[in-house]
Amino acid sequence: MRSAFLFLIALFLLSDLAVGQKVKKTNGLDSQPAAISGVYSNLFLEAGYSQADIDTKVAKAYHDVFEGPGRVYFEVGDTMAYVSDLKNHDARTEGLSYGMMIAVQLNKKDVFDRIWRWSKKYLQHQDGPRKGYFAWSINVETMKRNSEGSASDGELYFATSLLFAANRWGNDTGINYYREARNILDAMWQKDGTGNVYNLINTAHKQISFVPEGNNYNWTDPSYHLPAFYEVWALYAKDGHEQFYRDCADTSRAFLRRACSAPTGLNADYTEFSGEPHSTPWMPAAFRYDSWRVPMNIAMDYAWFGKDQQWQENYAHRFQGFLRSKGVDNFEDQFNLDGSRPEFILQAGKVKKLRHSLGLVATAAAASIMVKEKGRLDFIHALWNAKLQPYDDGYFDPYYDGLLYLFSLMHLSGKYHMIEPTIK
């Protein structure tokens, strides 16, 4: 087992060298963001952990999520694979596209290609008003789609990970990654409301929609706001919409200021484009599972592009300060925006319970990228000591907890990059 981990570590180090990007111990953001400097912060080093132990930590997390007995990644035949939300018995574009992003970041080409082939075959619409978009969920036992419609964040991650794959591996190794990314983006721009299907981005508001269909086109999910990805599209998509994507990135930054304006730093899972909470027939507005991703997404934009540093640092200070007030080792995972406990508890799978969830522990630690005070290391140590294993009551979620855990470890160890072309 240890030899397998050491082999993985070697691959991680080689992948960093392959793209010429540097990782270093640093206190806060460099004078230039990573998109300019090519330098990615390693906060675990700052917290006193050795590089060997950090590499082992990330390798083990990858092994647990993709290869171990509790894995969520499953190969199908010789050329395909999927990522499954085990508790909900499905595969969804969220997890599939996350799997691809992890694979391209860690230089796992076979894993990336397998997931993409499976996603394209079973979920991407090849004709009709939804052509180019993906059905967001499929039952992996019956292979029947649970919905034909899209969740906009899936396409966002698919397109970005494909652009990164084109930059890392080129387009002549079996899959033309750039062409596949453009197929998604070009299809997006062809949606004009025919069949009640629209652009993934509400073009009037320049904000990503919750679902690009019907009235769900007219509100959003703060965790879908990834300004860093729009900047990547502006750099590498080369589809003639570069300025629009840059405008969307700036609009998302302004939106996040409004959505996360509470003294606690908390945001609602769903909001209007104004940032005001949006309740649905199935759930009153509150900070819940989707919202866990927001601090990690903001930290990515801070590290890569650094275009809203002062507000982002203030946000992280408020957000971590609130969680710290609840106890770094004890805070629960759902809140009203004022920090009180919500009456309605959203269940995970069949489980309805507040807990100290690994996924939020992970993304709260990722927010430390934006915090300059020395006290930020308490969240780093908490994540380091956390384990991807069943909770005391037996509940286990290697899918959502596991993927956010792995993403956050990658961010904090300097292994999550804006992948530039290997040949310029």
N, C-alpha and C positions, 0 to 999 in steps of 0.2 A: 504494500500500500504506500509506504513512504517513498519507494522508488518512483511510483507513478506520480506522486506529488512533485518530486524533484524534476521529473521530466516536464510536467506542466509549467513549473517555475521557469525552466530554461526557455520554453516557448514564449512565456510572457515577456521575458527580457529580450529575446530576439525580436519579438513583434515591435517593441518600443524602438529598438535600434533600426528596424527595417524602414520606418517612416521618418527617421531622423528627428524624433521629438524627445525632449528632455524632461526629466522628472527631478525635482529637488525638494529638499526640506526648506520650507519658507514660512515666515510669519506674516500671514495675510496675503493679499493680492500683490503680485509683482507690479513694478511701475508700468508695465505694459501687459495687457491681457494675453492669454495663451494663443489667440488667433494671430497675434503679431509676434510674440516672443517665442512661441513653440515650447514654453515651459509650463508644466503642470504641477501644482502643489501636491506634496505628500505630507498630509497632516499627521499620519501615523508615525512618521519619522520624528516630527516635532514632539509628539507625545511620548517619545522615548523607545519605541519599538524598533527592532532591527529590520533591515531590508529583507533578510532571509525569512524572518518570521512573518513579515507583511506579505511576501510572495506566497508563502505557505498558506496564510489565511485566505487570500483570494483564490488560490488554487483549490483549497478544500471546499470553499463556498461553491465554486463552479462544479466541482465533482458532485457535491451533494444535490445541487439543483438539476444537473444534466445527466449524471451517471450513476449516482448512488441508489440505494434501495427506496428512498423517498423521492426519486426524481420525477420531474414533470415533463421531461423530453423523451419521446418514444419514436424509434425508427420504424419505417414502414418499407419493407422490401429493400432493394439495393440503392435507391436513389432519393427517398423521401423520409420526412419525419415531421412530427407536430409537437407543440407544447400544449399541455392540457391543464385547465383549471379543475383539478381533481375533485374539489368539494362540490362543484357544479356539473361535473360529468360532461364537460364540453371543451372544445378548443375555440378560442376567440382571437380576433385580430390583435387585441391588446397584447396577449401573451406571445403570439406568434411573431409579431413585429418586435417585441422586446427580445425574444430569443435571437432574432436576426441581428439586432443591435449589439447584443452581448457577443455574439459570434464574430462579427466584423471587428469589434473593439479588441478582442482577445486573439484575433488571427486564426479563427476556426472555420476555414473555408468550407469544408465538407458539411459541417453542421448548418452553416448559413445556406448553402445551396439546397440541402435537403428540405429545410423549412420553407424556403421560397418555392420550390417545386410543388410541395404539398399545398401551400396556401393558394398558389395560382390555380392549381388543378381543381381544388374542392371549394374555394371560396370566391375567386375573382369572377365577376360577371363578364361574359364575353360578348354579350349583345343586349339590346334593349336600352331603356333610359338610364339604367345603372351601369352600363358598360364601362369597364375599367375600375369600378369600385368593388368592394368586397362585402359579402355577407358577414356580419360581425360575429356570428356564433354558429357552431355546428355540433351536433351530438356525435361524439367519437365512437359510440357503440353502434348506432343505427346509420351513421353518416347522412342523417337528414338535417338540413339547415334549420336552426331554431328561428332564424330571421333572415330575410333577404336584404334588409337595409344595412347601412353602414354605421359604425361608430367612428366619428371623424379622426380620432387620435390614431386609430389603426393605420389609416392611409398616411397620416403624417409621419409615423415611424417607419412604415414600409418604404416610402419614397426617400427619406433621409438615409436609412441604412443601405439602400441600394446605391445611392450616390457615394456613400463612403466605400462600399464594396468596389465600385468602379475605380475610385481613387486608389484603393489599396491593392487590388488584384488585377486591374485592367478588365477589358471586355472581350477577350479572346480566349478564355479558358473554359468555355462551355456555356456560360450565360452572359449575355450582354446586359450587364447590370444598369448601365446608363440608359439604354433603350427601355428597360423595364420601368425604371424610375420615371422617364419621360412619358411612358404610356399612361401612368397614373396621373401625372400632372397635366398632360394634354387632355386626358378624359375629363379631369376636373374643370378645365376651362371651357369644355364643350357643353357643360350642364347649364341650361337656361330656364329651368322650371318645367320642361317637358316631362310629363309623367310625374310631376310633383317632386322632381329630383334637381338639386342645385349644386353649385360649387361647394366644396368642403368649407371654404371661407365665405362668410357673409360679406359679399363684396362692398355693400354699402357701408358696413361698419368696420370692415377690414379686420374681422375677428373670426376665429374658427367657430363653426356651429357645433351644437351638441350632436345633432344628426342632420345630414344635408338633405332632409326630406320634410315636406309639409311645414307645419308650424314650428317643429323642432329646429328648423333652420334659423329661427329668430331669437334664440337664447344660447347660452354657452356653458361650458364647464371649465372653471379656472385651471384645473390640472391638465387641460388640453393646450394651454397657452405655453408654448415653447419658443420664445423669441429667438433663441440660439439656432433652432432648426430653420426658421425663415431666413436667417442670415446665411446659413449653409446653402439653402436653395438659391439665394441671390448670387452666391459665389459659383456654384457648380451646376445648377440645372440648365442654364443657358437656353431658356425657353422664351426670352423676350419680356419676362415679367419681373425683372430684377428689382426695379424701383418699387413695384407693388409689394414685393416680399419684404423689402427693407421698411416700407411704411407699416406693414403688418407687424414686424418686429417691434417697432417703436410704439404702435398702438397697443400691443400686448403688454409692453412695459407700463404704459399709462393705465391700462385696464387693471393690472395687478396691484398698482398703487391704490386703486379704488376698492378692489375686491378684498384686499388685505389691510384695510384702513383701521380696523378695530384695535384698541390698545393691546389686545392679546396677540395680534398678528394673524388670527384665525380667519379663514374664509369659508363660505358655504360651498358644498359640493357642486351645486348648480347656481348660476346667477343670470341676471339680465346682462346685456352688453354694457350697461351702466356700472356693473359690479354689485348691484343690489341683489340680495338673495332671491332665488327662484324656487318656490315650493312646487312639488308635483303631486298628482293624485295618489302616488304611492309613497311619498316621503316628504315630511316638512323639512325646510331648509336648515342645515346645520353642517358643522365640520365633521365629516365621516371618512369613509375609506378612500374615495377619490381624492379628497383634499390632502391626504398624506403626501401625495406626489409634488405638491406645490413648492415646498421649501427646497426639494432636490432640483426641481426645474429652474427655480430662480438662481440657485447656486451655480448651476451649469452656465447660465447666461452671464453671471457675474465673472466666473472664471475664464470663459472663452472670449467674451467681447467687452465686458467692463464698461458698458455705456450708461449704466444707471447706478453707479457704485454707492453713492451716498445714501440713496433711499434703500437699496438692497441691504446695506449694512445695518441701517436702522430697523428694517423689517426683521432681519435675523436676530437682532438684539431683543426686539419685542417678543418674537415667537419663542425663542429659547428661554427668555426670561419668564414667560408665562408657564412653560412646561417645567422649568426649574422650580417655580413656586408650588407646583403640584408634587414635586419630588422626582428627580432625574430617574430614579429606579422604580417609580410608582405611577407616573401619569397614565391616565386611561386613554382610550383611542377615539372617543366621540365627544364633541362639546357643542353647546350653543356658542355663538360668536363672542358672547361676553365671558365665556369660560365656565359657565354653569353646566350642570349635567342635563342632557336632553331627556325629555319624557319618552320620546320615541327612540328606541334602540334598533338600528339596522342590523339584522342578523347576517352572519357570514355562513353561507350554505344553510345548514339546519340549526346553526348555533346562534342564539340571541343572547349576547353577553358582552359587557364592557370588560376589557382586559388591558394589560400593559403589552401592546402588540409589537412584535419585532419589526414589522414594516414601518411603523411610525418611529420607533427607536432609531431605525436606520436613517430615515430621511431627516429626522431632527438633527442627527449627527452630521449629515451632509451639509446642513445649513451653517456649520462651523467654518466652512470655507469663506463665509462672508463676515465672520466675527473676528475682530482683532484683539479683543481682551484675552488675557491669559486664561481666564476662567472657562473659556470655551472647551477646554480639554476634557471637562467632565463628561460631555456628550460623546467625545471620541472614545474615552475609556469605557463608557457604558456600552457602546456598540462593539468594541473589541471583545468585551466579556460576554456579550449576548451570544446565544446559540440558536441555530436553526434546528429545533427539536420540538416535540410535543409539549404543550403547556401542562401545568399541573393537573388540569381537568381532562387531559387526553386530547384536546383539540390540536390539530396540526394543519398548517397551511403552507406547504413548501412552494406553492404557486405564487400568490401575491406577496406574502411575507418574504418568501425566498428570493423572488426576482428583485424586489426593492432592496433587500439586504445585499444582494450581489451588486446591484447598480451602485449603492452607496459605498460599499467597500472599494469599488473601482474608482469612483470619484475621489475618495479620500486618500487613495494610494497613488493617485496620478496616472491611473490606467484607463481613464475615459477621455478620449481625445476627439478633437475636431480633425478628422483624418484628411490630410491633404494629399494631392496626387503624388505618387512616388516618382513620377517623371514629369517635370514641369517644362 
